[in-house]
Amino acid sequence: MPRSEPPVDIEDPRNEPSPMVDSPMPGRIDGHPAPPELIDSWDPADDELPGDQRPAQWDWHGYPSWGRKAVAVFPIVALVLAVALFANTTLSAQGAIAEVRSVTGTGGATLLSAGPSQAPGGAASGTGQPADYRDLTFQVPGSTVKPLQGSTSLALSHYAGWQANGSAGSANGIASVSGGLLHVGVRQPTPDFKGWFATTTSATPRACVFQFSAASPPPISATHTLAVGELVMAVQTSRTVTNGDINYVVVAENVFADGQRNLTVGYSLGHLSHAVEHVLKGVPWSAGPLQVAVDTNGNNRLSVWVNGALFFAATDLHMGIAPPFDPYLEVQARRTAYTVAFDGYSSVCQNNVVVSDLPDGTVAHLGAVTVTTHGGSAVFPMAAVAQPVTGELSLSVPGNASPVRFSRHRYWPGDRYSYAPGT
């Protein structure tokens, strides 16, 4: 895919007043230098631009490439295509998000997961879909992916609310589920950056926090000095297909042939080929699993937590990312094959973990936290940006001779369960 040309006369968007009104929160902007290598398909020629700005590669995350091309050449036709794309992806997502999950316990007891909770204000405007994608742990082995009718996108068969696409093309892109992990990547080396991604087909409102979880990006196996692999966790405007704005927040880990790594936070602002990616913070990084939480209103406020610690926060940005949002998981590579395994995702639209339908006086244990039931519910305090807790829940129910113990499970902030005792 040809690279975009740098725009002319770019002004610092942080000097402009914010058109949105949102509750301010403490923040900071760290003036770190740009990372020493590429992020999101940057070109070495981009070094002529200011250090915190780079042209963003035009890669239409979440929508079929034939629609992307139509928008570029025939904007009016694109509006018609957008309607068709929306109908197609909406139908593919129906039912998959509202799947009820259960956790088994001793004595036949069960924890039933409530259907996807709605964020304040209900479902995302205009989607007709549940407002969030919760608790994806990719435990179901994936079968052969099937093309969506009339497009080059691929639907992940057991995760109908997600689809895969990218500049690598279906022959060279990977998006498969095995061993409880979603493997995303590029099979064969390419001279330029190519990527493959999985994104949702329905939108999430700005009131929610986006939680991503991935295994440690592997080292580069290629010896070429320009070889680089990139893990991307991002949040984009869901209106890209209709307005052509290439606007998104990105958290990326780059891995280089010499073993060095960096972690970068930034955002893209612009329209089609005139989008520019702004680097907000970039630091050297070490190998290891990544747990990333992104909280943003799409305009002036952005906070990013990495592995439970605040990594970046600002309240004076001007990102122009119109809500509702689409999260996406992506891997890009140059001069090397590269695949990264994602092990979870959740759109967190409420705080705490709540287990309801319990007798008052029930003592509940989860991880290092113990709570006593009041009003029929056990409430485990958690923040929306907190890392999920993986462990065994136990309930000491009044009148029971022994505690009810549930199998090991991952509990995300905002989860809601109801207790069903055994017979």
C-alpha positions in Angstrom: 0.0 0.0 0.0 1.6 3.4 -1.0 2.6 5.6 1.9 0.8 8.8 2.6 2.5 12.2 1.9 3.2 14.5 4.8 0.7 17.3 5.2 1.6 21.0 5.0 1.4 23.6 7.7 0.6 21.4 10.6 -0.2 23.3 13.8 0.1 21.9 17.3 -3.5 20.7 18.1 -2.8 20.9 21.8 -2.9 24.7 21.5 -6.5 24.7 20.3 -9.5 24.9 22.7 -11.3 21.7 23.3 -14.9 21.6 21.9 -15.9 18.8 24.3 -16.8 19.3 27.9 -15.4 16.6 30.1 -14.4 16.2 33.7 -10.8 17.1 34.0 -8.4 14.7 35.7 -4.8 15.1 36.8 -2.4 14.5 33.9 1.0 15.1 32.4 2.8 14.9 29.1 6.3 13.5 29.2 8.6 15.1 26.7 10.5 12.0 25.8 12.3 11.9 22.4 10.8 9.9 19.6 11.8 6.2 19.7 14.9 5.3 17.6 13.0 3.2 15.1 9.8 2.9 13.2 6.2 2.8 14.6 3.1 2.0 12.6 4.9 1.9 9.3 6.9 5.1 9.6 9.5 5.8 6.8 13.0 7.1 7.5 12.2 10.0 5.3 9.8 11.1 7.9 12.7 12.3 10.0 12.4 15.6 8.2 9.2 16.3 10.2 9.2 17.5 13.8 10.2 14.7 16.2 6.7 14.2 17.6 4.9 13.9 14.2 5.0 11.2 11.6 2.7 10.4 8.6 0.3 7.6 9.6 -0.1 4.7 7.1 -3.5 4.6 5.6 -4.8 1.2 6.9 -8.6 1.0 7.2 -8.9 -0.9 10.4 -12.1 -3.0 10.7 -13.6 -2.5 7.2 -13.2 -4.4 3.9 -10.4 -3.1 1.6 -12.8 -2.8 -1.3 -14.8 -0.3 0.7 -11.6 1.5 1.6 -10.6 1.9 -2.0 -14.0 3.1 -2.9 -13.9 5.9 -0.3 -10.5 7.0 -1.8 -11.8 7.2 -5.3 -15.5 7.7 -5.2 -16.6 9.4 -1.9 -20.3 9.4 -2.9 -20.2 5.8 -3.7 -18.6 5.2 -0.3 -21.7 6.4 1.5 -23.7 3.7 -0.2 -21.0 1.1 0.5 -20.9 2.2 4.2 -24.6 1.3 4.6 -24.0 -2.2 3.0 -20.9 -2.7 5.2 -22.8 -1.7 8.3 -25.6 -4.1 7.6 -23.3 -6.9 6.8 -21.1 -6.6 9.9 -24.1 -5.9 12.1 -25.7 -9.1 11.1 -22.5 -11.0 11.6 -22.2 -9.7 15.2 -25.7 -10.4 16.3 -25.9 -12.8 19.3 -22.2 -13.4 19.6 -21.6 -10.6 22.1 -24.5 -11.5 24.3 -23.3 -15.0 24.9 -23.9 -16.1 28.5 -20.8 -17.6 30.1 -20.8 -19.7 33.3 -18.2 -20.8 35.9 -18.7 -24.2 37.5 -18.4 -24.8 41.2 -18.4 -27.6 43.7 -21.7 -29.3 44.5 -23.2 -28.3 41.1 -23.2 -24.6 41.9 -22.8 -22.2 39.0 -21.9 -18.6 38.4 -23.9 -17.2 35.5 -22.5 -14.2 33.7 -25.1 -11.5 33.0 -25.4 -10.3 29.4 -23.2 -7.5 28.3 -23.8 -4.5 30.6 -24.7 -1.3 29.0 -22.6 1.8 29.6 -24.2 4.9 30.9 -26.6 6.0 28.1 -27.2 2.5 26.8 -26.0 1.1 23.5 -23.7 3.0 21.2 -25.7 5.5 19.1 -26.8 4.2 15.8 -25.4 0.7 16.2 -28.4 -1.2 17.7 -25.7 -3.4 19.3 -24.7 -4.1 22.9 -22.4 -1.4 24.0 -19.4 -3.5 24.9 -17.3 -6.5 24.1 -16.5 -8.2 27.3 -14.4 -11.0 28.8 -12.9 -12.4 25.6 -10.4 -15.0 26.5 -10.2 -16.8 23.2 -10.7 -20.2 24.7 -12.6 -21.7 21.8 -10.3 -23.2 19.0 -10.9 -21.4 15.8 -11.9 -23.2 12.6 -11.2 -22.0 9.1 -12.1 -18.3 8.7 -14.8 -17.5 6.2 -14.8 -14.4 4.0 -17.7 -12.0 4.6 -19.9 -12.0 1.5 -18.6 -9.4 -1.1 -15.6 -8.4 0.9 -12.0 -9.3 1.6 -12.4 -9.2 5.4 -12.5 -12.4 7.4 -14.8 -13.2 10.2 -13.3 -15.1 13.1 -15.8 -17.9 13.2 -16.2 -18.3 16.9 -16.0 -14.5 17.6 -18.6 -13.2 15.1 -18.3 -9.7 16.6 -14.7 -9.5 15.4 -13.2 -9.5 11.9 -9.7 -9.7 10.5 -8.1 -7.7 7.7 -5.0 -5.7 6.8 -2.4 -4.7 4.3 -0.6 -8.1 4.5 -3.5 -9.7 2.7 -5.4 -12.9 3.6 -2.7 -15.1 2.2 0.0 -13.6 4.4 -2.0 -12.5 7.4 -2.7 -14.7 10.5 -5.7 -14.4 12.9 -6.3 -17.8 14.5 -7.3 -19.1 17.9 -5.4 -21.9 19.6 -4.4 -22.8 23.2 -6.6 -20.0 24.6 -4.7 -17.3 22.6 -5.6 -15.3 19.5 -2.5 -15.3 17.3 -2.3 -12.3 15.0 0.6 -11.7 12.6 2.3 -11.8 9.2 3.5 -15.1 7.9 6.3 -14.1 5.4 8.8 -11.2 5.5 8.0 -8.2 3.3 10.3 -5.3 2.3 7.9 -2.7 3.7 5.7 -2.7 6.8 2.7 -5.0 6.4 0.1 -5.7 9.1 -2.9 -7.8 10.0 -5.5 -6.9 12.6 -8.7 -8.0 14.4 -11.3 -5.4 15.1 -14.8 -5.2 16.4 -17.8 -4.8 14.0 -19.8 -2.8 16.5 -18.9 0.3 18.5 -18.2 1.1 22.2 -19.2 4.4 23.8 -16.5 6.7 25.3 -17.7 6.0 28.8 -15.9 2.6 28.7 -12.3 1.7 29.3 -10.5 -0.5 26.7 -8.5 -3.4 28.3 -6.0 -5.4 26.2 -3.9 -8.3 27.3 -1.1 -9.9 25.2 1.7 -12.4 25.7 5.2 -11.0 25.4 6.0 -10.1 21.8 8.7 -12.6 20.7 12.2 -11.6 19.7 13.0 -11.0 16.0 14.3 -14.2 14.3 15.5 -12.4 11.1 19.0 -11.0 11.0 18.3 -8.1 8.6 19.2 -4.8 10.3 15.9 -3.2 9.3 13.8 -6.1 10.6 11.2 -5.0 13.1 8.0 -6.4 14.6 5.3 -4.4 16.2 2.4 -5.1 18.5 -0.4 -2.6 18.4 -3.3 -2.1 20.7 -5.5 0.7 19.5 -8.8 2.6 19.7 -10.2 4.3 16.6 -13.3 6.3 15.7 -16.1 4.0 14.5 -17.0 6.6 11.9 -13.9 6.1 9.7 -15.9 4.3 7.1 -18.3 7.2 6.6 -16.1 10.3 7.2 -12.7 9.2 6.1 -11.0 10.3 9.3 -7.9 8.2 10.2 -8.1 9.0 13.9 -7.0 6.6 16.6 -5.1 6.2 19.9 -2.3 3.7 19.7 -0.1 1.8 22.2 2.6 -0.1 20.4 5.6 -2.2 21.4 8.4 -2.4 18.7 10.9 -5.2 18.7 14.1 -4.8 16.7 16.7 -7.2 15.2 19.3 -6.2 17.8 17.0 -7.2 20.6 16.1 -3.7 21.7 12.4 -2.8 22.4 10.4 0.4 22.9 6.9 1.1 24.1 5.1 4.1 22.5 1.8 5.9 23.1 0.5 8.3 20.4 -2.5 9.2 18.3 -3.3 9.8 14.7 -5.2 12.9 13.5 -6.2 13.7 10.0 -8.2 12.6 6.9 -7.3 9.8 4.6 -3.8 10.3 3.2 -3.2 13.4 5.3 -3.3 11.7 8.6 -0.4 12.4 11.0 0.6 10.3 14.0 1.7 12.3 17.0 4.1 10.6 19.5 3.2 11.4 23.1 5.6 9.2 24.9 8.2 6.6 23.9 10.6 4.7 26.2 12.9 1.7 26.1 11.0 -1.5 27.1 11.7 -5.0 28.3 10.3 -8.3 27.2 7.2 -9.5 29.1 3.4 -9.8 28.9 1.5 -6.6 28.4 -1.7 -5.6 30.1 -2.9 -2.2 28.7 -5.9 -0.1 29.7 -6.9 2.9 27.6 -9.3 5.5 28.9 -10.1 8.4 26.6 -13.0 10.7 25.6 -11.5 10.9 22.1 -10.8 14.6 22.4 -8.7 16.2 25.1 -8.3 13.4 27.7 -6.2 10.3 27.4 -4.8 8.0 30.1 -2.9 4.7 29.5 -2.1 2.1 32.1 0.5 -0.6 31.4 0.7 -3.6 33.7 -1.3 -1.8 36.4 0.8 1.4 36.5 -0.1 4.8 35.0 2.1 5.1 31.9 0.8 8.3 30.3 -1.9 10.9 31.2 -3.0 14.2 29.6 -6.0 16.4 29.6 -5.0 19.1 27.1 -4.9 17.1 23.8 -7.0 17.7 20.7 -7.3 14.2 19.1 -10.5 14.6 17.2 -11.5 10.9 17.6 -15.2 11.0 17.5 -17.0 8.5 19.7 -18.3 5.8 19.7 -15.0 3.8 19.3 -13.8 0.5 17.8 -10.9 -1.3 19.5 -8.5 -3.3 17.4 -5.5 -5.7 17.9 -2.8 -5.6 15.3 0.6 -6.9 14.5 2.9 -5.3 11.8 6.3 -6.4 10.6 9.0 -5.4 8.1 11.8 -7.8 6.8 10.6 -10.6 9.1 7.7 -12.9 9.8 6.1 -12.0 13.1 3.2 -13.1 15.2 2.0 -12.0 18.7 -0.5 -13.9 20.9 -3.3 -11.9 22.5 -4.9 -13.6 25.6 -7.8 -11.3 26.4 -9.8 -8.2 25.7 -12.7 -6.5 27.6 -14.6 -3.2 27.2 -15.0 -2.2 30.8 -18.1 0.0 31.3 -18.5 -0.4 35.1 -16.3 -0.7 38.2 -16.1 -3.6 40.6 -16.9 -7.3 40.2 -20.4 -8.2 41.6 -21.8 -11.6 42.4 -25.6 -11.4 43.1 -28.3 -13.7 44.4 -26.4 -14.6 47.5 -27.8 -15.1 51.0 -26.9 -12.2 53.2 -23.9 -13.0 55.4 -22.1 -15.0 52.7 -18.4 -14.5 52.9 -16.7 -14.4 49.4 -13.0 -14.7 48.7 -11.4 -13.7 45.4 -7.7 -13.4 45.1 -6.5 -11.4 48.2 -9.9 -9.8 48.8 -12.6 -11.0 51.2 -16.0 -9.4 51.3 -19.3 -10.1 53.1 -22.6 -10.1 51.2 -25.1 -7.3 51.9 -28.4 -6.9 50.1 -27.9 -10.1 48.2 -24.6 -9.1 46.5 -20.9 -9.5 47.1 -19.1 -6.5 45.7 -15.3 -6.8 45.1 -14.0 -3.2 44.7 -12.1 -2.7 41.5 -11.3 0.3 39.3 -12.3 0.3 35.6 -8.6 0.5 34.7 -7.5 -2.3 37.1 -6.0 -5.5 35.7 -8.3 -8.5 35.7 -8.0 -10.9 38.6 -7.5 -14.6 37.7 -8.2 -17.0 40.5 -10.6 -19.3 42.3 -13.7 -17.7 43.8 -15.0 -19.3 47.0 -18.3 -18.6 48.9 -18.9 -19.5 52.5 -22.7 -19.6 52.4 -24.6 -19.6 55.8 -25.9 -23.1 56.5 -23.4 -24.9 54.2 -21.0 -27.2 55.8 -18.1 -26.3 53.4 -17.4 -23.4 51.1 -18.5 -23.5 47.5 -15.4 -23.3 45.3 -15.4 -22.3 41.7 -12.9 -23.2 39.0 -10.1 -20.9 38.1 -11.4 -18.0 36.0 -10.5 -14.5 34.9 -12.6 -11.7 36.4 -12.5 -8.4 34.6 -13.6 -5.1 36.2 -17.3 -4.6 35.6 -18.2 -8.3 35.5 -21.6 -9.2 36.9 -22.5 -12.8 37.9 -25.4 -14.4 39.6 -25.1 -17.4 42.0 -27.1 -20.5 41.2 -26.7 -23.1 44.0 -26.4 -26.8 43.2 -29.0 -29.4 44.0 
